[in-house]
Amino acid sequence: MDRMTRIREALQGALTPLSLTVEDDSAAHAGHAGAREGGHFRVTLVSAAFRGRSALERHRLVYAAVAELMQGDIHALNITARTPEESVRLSTLTDREPV
């Protein structure tokens, strides 16, 4: 199983996201000494588990879900974590016609 699949499965199992994207940004960090063992990933999640939680708490939930993978598969993780309500509000704002 590849790294992205393991990340996806860990996040789905722990946070039951309504939407989840996992992107591999490792190529942008080629040559970075710390990235030899693990990759650089960008995750965007929408989950009810984030309701009522600060950004720091949300990131802690994500890191807890992938903790085992941080030992070698993941070197760096860029996280965007939103509630379903935040996701709807943002999509409504981006769907508006320019004024």
C-alpha positions as a Markdown table, in Angstrom:
| # | Residue | x | y | z |
|---|---|---|---|---|
| 1 | Met | 0.0 | 0.0 | 0.0 |
| 2 | Asp | 1.4 | 3.4 | -0.9 |
| 3 | Arg | 1.9 | 6.3 | 1.5 |
| 4 | Met | -1.1 | 8.4 | 0.2 |
| 5 | Thr | -3.4 | 5.4 | 0.6 |
| 6 | Arg | -2.2 | 4.8 | 4.2 |
| 7 | Ile | -2.7 | 8.5 | 5.0 |
| 8 | Arg | -6.2 | 8.5 | 3.5 |
| 9 | Glu | -7.2 | 5.4 | 5.4 |
| 10 | Ala | -5.9 | 6.7 | 8.7 |
| 11 | Leu | -7.8 | 10.0 | 8.3 |
| 12 | Gln | -11.0 | 8.3 | 7.1 |
| 13 | Gly | -10.9 | 5.8 | 10.0 |
| 14 | Ala | -10.3 | 8.5 | 12.7 |
| 15 | Leu | -12.2 | 11.5 | 11.5 |
| 16 | Thr | -14.9 | 10.2 | 9.1 |
| 17 | Pro | -14.5 | 13.2 | 6.7 |
| 18 | Leu | -17.2 | 14.2 | 4.4 |
| 19 | Ser | -14.5 | 15.1 | 1.9 |
| 20 | Leu | -10.8 | 14.4 | 1.9 |
| 21 | Thr | -8.0 | 15.2 | -0.5 |
| 22 | Val | -4.4 | 14.0 | -0.1 |
| 23 | Glu | -1.7 | 15.5 | -2.3 |
| 24 | Asp | 1.9 | 14.6 | -2.5 |
| 25 | Asp | 4.1 | 17.7 | -2.5 |
| 26 | Ser | 7.4 | 15.8 | -2.1 |
| 27 | Ala | 8.7 | 16.7 | -5.5 |
| 28 | Ala | 8.7 | 20.4 | -4.5 |
| 29 | His | 11.0 | 19.5 | -1.6 |
| 30 | Ala | 13.5 | 17.3 | -3.5 |
| 31 | Gly | 17.0 | 17.6 | -2.0 |
| 32 | His | 15.7 | 18.6 | 1.4 |
| 33 | Ala | 17.8 | 16.6 | 3.8 |
| 34 | Gly | 14.9 | 15.9 | 6.2 |
| 35 | Ala | 12.7 | 14.6 | 3.5 |
| 36 | Arg | 14.8 | 11.5 | 2.5 |
| 37 | Glu | 12.7 | 9.1 | 4.6 |
| 38 | Gly | 9.3 | 10.6 | 4.5 |
| 39 | Gly | 7.3 | 12.7 | 2.1 |
| 40 | His | 5.6 | 16.1 | 2.2 |
| 41 | Phe | 1.9 | 15.9 | 2.0 |
| 42 | Arg | -1.0 | 18.4 | 1.8 |
| 43 | Val | -4.4 | 17.2 | 3.3 |
| 44 | Thr | -7.7 | 19.0 | 3.1 |
| 45 | Leu | -10.5 | 17.6 | 5.2 |
| 46 | Val | -14.1 | 18.5 | 6.0 |
| 47 | Ser | -15.4 | 16.7 | 9.1 |
| 48 | Ala | -18.0 | 17.2 | 11.8 |
| 49 | Ala | -15.3 | 16.2 | 14.2 |
| 50 | Phe | -13.9 | 19.7 | 13.9 |
| 51 | Arg | -17.0 | 21.4 | 15.1 |
| 52 | Gly | -16.3 | 23.6 | 18.2 |
| 53 | Arg | -12.6 | 23.1 | 18.0 |
| 54 | Ser | -9.8 | 25.6 | 17.4 |
| 55 | Ala | -7.4 | 25.3 | 14.5 |
| 56 | Leu | -4.8 | 23.9 | 16.9 |
| 57 | Glu | -7.2 | 21.3 | 18.2 |
| 58 | Arg | -8.1 | 20.3 | 14.7 |
| 59 | His | -4.5 | 19.9 | 13.7 |
| 60 | Arg | -3.9 | 17.8 | 16.8 |
| 61 | Leu | -6.7 | 15.5 | 15.8 |
| 62 | Val | -5.2 | 15.1 | 12.3 |
| 63 | Tyr | -1.7 | 14.5 | 13.7 |
| 64 | Ala | -3.1 | 11.9 | 16.2 |
| 65 | Ala | -4.8 | 10.1 | 13.3 |
| 66 | Val | -1.5 | 9.8 | 11.3 |
| 67 | Ala | 0.8 | 9.5 | 14.3 |
| 68 | Glu | 2.1 | 6.1 | 13.3 |
| 69 | Leu | 2.9 | 7.3 | 9.8 |
| 70 | Met | 4.9 | 10.3 | 11.1 |
| 71 | Gln | 7.6 | 7.7 | 12.1 |
| 72 | Gly | 8.7 | 7.4 | 8.5 |
| 73 | Asp | 6.0 | 7.8 | 5.8 |
| 74 | Ile | 5.4 | 11.5 | 6.5 |
| 75 | His | 8.1 | 14.2 | 7.0 |
| 76 | Ala | 5.8 | 17.2 | 6.7 |
| 77 | Leu | 2.1 | 17.7 | 6.6 |
| 78 | Asn | 0.2 | 20.8 | 5.5 |
| 79 | Ile | -3.4 | 20.7 | 6.9 |
| 80 | Thr | -6.6 | 22.4 | 6.0 |
| 81 | Ala | -9.3 | 21.3 | 8.4 |
| 82 | Arg | -12.9 | 22.7 | 8.1 |
| 83 | Thr | -16.3 | 21.9 | 9.5 |
| 84 | Pro | -19.1 | 21.1 | 7.0 |
| 85 | Glu | -20.6 | 24.6 | 7.8 |
| 86 | Glu | -17.3 | 26.3 | 7.0 |
| 87 | Ser | -17.0 | 24.4 | 3.8 |
| 88 | Val | -20.5 | 25.4 | 2.6 |
| 89 | Arg | -19.9 | 29.0 | 3.5 |
| 90 | Leu | -16.6 | 29.1 | 1.6 |
| 91 | Ser | -18.1 | 27.4 | -1.5 |
| 92 | Thr | -21.0 | 29.9 | -1.4 |
| 93 | Leu | -18.5 | 32.8 | -1.3 |
| 94 | Thr | -16.5 | 31.4 | -4.2 |
| 95 | Asp | -19.6 | 30.7 | -6.3 |
| 96 | Arg | -20.7 | 34.4 | -6.3 |
| 97 | Glu | -20.4 | 36.5 | -9.5 |
| 98 | Pro | -17.8 | 39.3 | -9.3 |
| 99 | Val | -19.3 | 42.7 | -8.4 |
